[in-house]
Every structure is written in C-alpha cells, then in structure tokens.
Amino acid sequence: MEFYLSGKKNFRKEIATIKPYKGNRSEFQRPVHLNDARDFLVNKYDAIVTDGVEADDALGIRATSGQREDGRVFCIVSNDKDLKQIPGLHYNWVKKEWDEVSEREALRSFYRQLLTGDATDNIPGVEGIGTANAHKIIDPFTKEQGMWQTVLEEYTERYPNGYYNKSVKNALLELGQLLWIQRTNRVRWEPPK
C-alpha cells in the first residue's frame, strides 16, 4: 500500500482567480488530531507528502503509470468522488464497492464537474446545474471533443457577457485546471483541439 498526503504548497492556489481555491474552508474546521494522524501515517507507513500538487494528483499519476513491477494493477482506495476522473480500478471502503472506471467515464466525470463545479473546493460551476442535469448533458457523448463543446456552449449560452469578469474560454481554462486530477500522460488540462 502507498499513502499520499497533500503538502502545504499547491499550484491550484496560485492559478485560482475566480474564487480562492478552498477559500470556503476555515482553520477552525480542521480535525483536532489531524497533525498527529498525518505524522502517524508518515512515520509508520512512509506516507508520501506531496509538494506543489495535491495527494489526488499523486494518486492519479501513480495509478496511470502502468502496471506495477509485480504485474498487478494499481487500485485507488478512496471515497472521494473527484478521483473518479482517473481511469482504472477503484475501491470505496465506505460503501464497500469496487468500480472499474473507463477512460470515457473518467472524462465524463471531469466534464460533469466543469458544469457543476466543486463546492467543497470553492470552485463554481453553472448556476442551477446539479449532478442529475450534468449527467443528462454530458453522458450522451463518447468523445472528449463533444463533451468539451457542450460545456463551452452551456457556459456561453448562460453567460454571454463572460463569467466572473473573464471570457468564458479563459474562465473554463482556469476551472478545468483547478478540477483536473493529473495523470502521467496529461499533467495540466487543456481543452481538446
């Protein structure tokens, strides 16, 4: 098993201009024994503390780096819905569910989040579009280009004068880079050409 913990530095805080990344969180909401739990994982299980990226990114990169030396595949063990952007084997220990996420479904998960945003991380989306509507809008598409075009059209239609004082394309580039969990073959998100 490999454990990953997010370090203090995070590139997302530097690129977030629409709203402060995780700006809705307070130091007072942190669990009392968080630092002790982190120290335990580092000292007992050699947990890797990331620098410049989040633990989610390290998991995404590791899980998409191919098979392990012993021939087994990687499995992401988490209950974080954001990690469904990463293709491969997943296990949710809370629900006790296994899931094999295809590349197509991983992309759909990302593009649905571009529509809904991520309130937990203070990333806005299209006002009024929730999870169910995002599924209806994105799920018919099988190729990334179609997913991107429909998201671009949705934002352009709803925000013809721009989004948070930015052009829709520039806003979507920022939102996409905030939401995208990194992989070995695609570290920073860019819209498809």
NORGIUR-V763065 format. One record per backbone hydrogen bond with DSSP energy under -1.0 kcal/mol. CO is the residue of the C=O (numbers start at 1). NH is the residue of the N-H. Records with the same first field share a line. If there is no record, write none. Layout:
# NORGIUR-V763065
CO->NH ; NH
This chain:
# NORGIUR-V763065
3->48
5->50
10->13
11->15
12->16
20->23
22->25
26->29
27->30
31->34
33->37
34->38
35->39
36->40
37->41
38->42
39->43
40->44
41->45 ; 47
48->5
52->11
54->58
55->59
56->60
57->61
58->62
59->63
60->64
62->65
68->71
72->68
76->91
80->83
81->84
82->85
83->86
88->101
89->76
90->99
91->78
92->96 ; 97
97->92
99->90
101->88
102->106
103->107
104->108
105->109
106->110
107->111
108->112
109->113
110->114
111->115
112->116
113->117
115->126
118->123
121->22
123->118
126->129
130->134
131->135
132->136
133->137
134->138
135->139
138->141
143->147
144->148
145->149
146->150
147->151
148->152
149->153
150->154
151->155
152->156
153->157
154->158
155->159
159->162
166->163
167->171
168->172
169->173
170->174
171->175
172->176
173->177
174->178
175->179
176->180
186->183
